């Protein structure tokens, strides 16, 4: 079993809040992340896939193909967008880093399986101090 990781970067906005809570409740739980005017991050996304090396190519996966899958299905949908308003796979979901990472995993998993590799993990870096890593269910 071998693992390959690709890094992508994107900028996106979000707000942590619950519609069924008062502004005071949202602020108490989410702090400045509940800013009614949103806030943004310069995210780094690390996608790790695993599998066996193809003896004909010497690759686990062609990195051009990996880049294309991630760019078309995630980065182009989220870069310079608002997770709460603009991103189809985030509709109706809390836009926390944890949820964003799990939803990205759900989007990418079947696409990599079609390429005969397994999605091992998603690591989403929100700030230099905060990141999440998700390995699937």
C-alpha positions as CSV (number, residue, x, y, z in Angstrom):
1,X,0.0,0.0,0.0
2,X,1.3,3.4,-1.0
3,X,0.0,6.9,-0.2
4,X,0.1,10.1,-2.3
5,X,-0.9,13.5,-1.1
6,X,-1.8,16.5,-3.1
7,X,-2.2,20.1,-1.7
8,X,-4.6,22.6,-3.1
9,X,-5.3,26.1,-1.9
10,X,-8.4,28.3,-2.0
11,X,-10.0,31.3,-0.3
12,X,-13.6,31.1,1.0
13,X,-15.9,32.8,3.4
14,X,-18.3,31.3,5.9
15,X,-20.3,32.0,9.1
16,X,-21.0,29.8,12.0
17,X,-24.5,30.3,13.2
18,X,-27.8,28.6,13.7
19,X,-30.9,30.3,12.4
20,X,-33.0,28.9,15.3
21,X,-30.7,30.7,17.9
22,X,-30.7,34.3,18.9
23,X,-27.7,36.5,17.8
24,X,-26.6,36.4,21.5
25,X,-26.6,32.6,21.6
26,X,-24.7,32.4,18.3
27,X,-22.1,34.9,19.6
28,X,-21.8,33.0,22.9
29,X,-21.1,29.7,21.1
30,X,-19.3,30.8,17.9
31,X,-17.7,34.1,18.9
32,X,-16.4,36.2,16.0
33,X,-17.1,33.3,13.7
34,X,-20.8,34.2,14.0
35,X,-20.1,37.7,12.5
36,X,-23.3,38.6,10.5
37,X,-21.1,39.9,7.7
38,X,-19.2,36.6,7.3
39,X,-15.5,36.1,7.5
40,X,-13.0,34.3,5.3
41,X,-9.9,32.1,5.3
42,X,-7.0,31.1,3.0
43,X,-7.5,27.4,3.2
44,X,-5.1,24.6,2.4
45,X,-6.6,21.2,1.4
46,X,-4.5,18.1,1.6
47,X,-6.0,15.0,-0.2
48,X,-4.3,11.7,0.4
49,X,-5.2,8.6,-1.6
50,X,-3.8,5.1,-1.2
51,X,-3.6,1.9,-3.2
52,X,-1.2,-0.3,-5.1
53,X,1.3,0.9,-7.7
54,X,0.3,0.2,-11.3
55,X,3.2,-1.9,-12.6
56,X,2.7,-0.5,-16.1
57,X,3.0,3.1,-15.2
58,X,4.8,3.1,-11.8
59,X,2.0,5.4,-10.6
60,X,-0.6,5.0,-7.9
61,X,-2.6,7.6,-9.8
62,X,-1.6,10.0,-12.5
63,X,-1.1,13.3,-10.6
64,X,-2.6,15.3,-13.5
65,X,-5.8,13.2,-13.1
66,X,-5.8,13.7,-9.3
67,X,-5.4,17.5,-9.7
68,X,-8.2,17.5,-12.3
69,X,-10.6,15.6,-10.0
70,X,-9.9,17.9,-7.0
71,X,-10.0,21.1,-9.0
72,X,-13.2,20.4,-10.9
73,X,-15.2,18.9,-8.0
74,X,-14.0,21.0,-5.1
75,X,-11.7,24.0,-5.7
76,X,-13.6,25.5,-8.6
77,X,-16.8,25.2,-6.5
78,X,-15.4,26.8,-3.3
79,X,-12.6,29.2,-4.3
80,X,-13.7,32.8,-3.7
81,X,-17.2,31.6,-2.7
82,X,-19.2,31.6,0.5
83,X,-19.7,28.1,1.9
84,X,-23.0,29.0,3.5
85,X,-24.5,30.5,0.3
86,X,-22.7,29.4,-2.8
87,X,-21.4,25.8,-2.4
88,X,-23.8,23.1,-3.6
89,X,-22.5,20.3,-1.3
90,X,-22.7,22.5,1.8
91,X,-26.3,23.6,1.4
92,X,-28.2,23.3,4.7
93,X,-25.1,22.3,6.6
94,X,-23.1,24.0,9.4
95,X,-20.1,25.5,7.7
96,X,-17.5,24.5,10.3
97,X,-14.1,23.2,9.2
98,X,-15.1,19.8,10.5
99,X,-18.2,19.6,8.4
100,X,-16.5,21.1,5.3
101,X,-13.8,18.4,5.5
102,X,-16.3,15.6,5.8
103,X,-18.4,16.9,2.9
104,X,-15.3,17.3,0.7
105,X,-14.5,13.7,1.5
106,X,-18.0,12.6,0.5
107,X,-17.6,14.4,-2.9
108,X,-14.2,13.0,-3.7
109,X,-14.4,9.4,-2.4
110,X,-16.5,7.9,-5.3
111,X,-14.5,9.8,-7.9
112,X,-11.2,8.3,-6.7
113,X,-12.7,4.9,-6.5
114,X,-13.5,5.2,-10.2
115,X,-9.7,5.6,-10.7
116,X,-9.1,2.4,-8.7
117,X,-7.6,4.3,-5.7
118,X,-9.0,4.8,-2.2
119,X,-9.4,8.2,-0.6
120,X,-7.5,7.9,2.6
121,X,-7.9,11.3,4.2
122,X,-8.8,14.9,3.8
123,X,-6.8,17.5,5.9
124,X,-8.3,21.0,5.8
125,X,-6.1,23.8,7.2
126,X,-8.2,26.8,8.2
127,X,-5.5,28.8,9.9
128,X,-1.9,28.2,10.8
129,X,-3.1,27.0,14.2
130,X,-6.3,25.1,13.2
131,X,-6.8,22.2,11.0
132,X,-9.0,19.0,10.8
133,X,-8.3,15.6,9.3
134,X,-11.0,13.2,8.3
135,X,-10.5,9.5,7.4
136,X,-14.1,8.6,6.5
137,X,-16.6,6.7,8.4
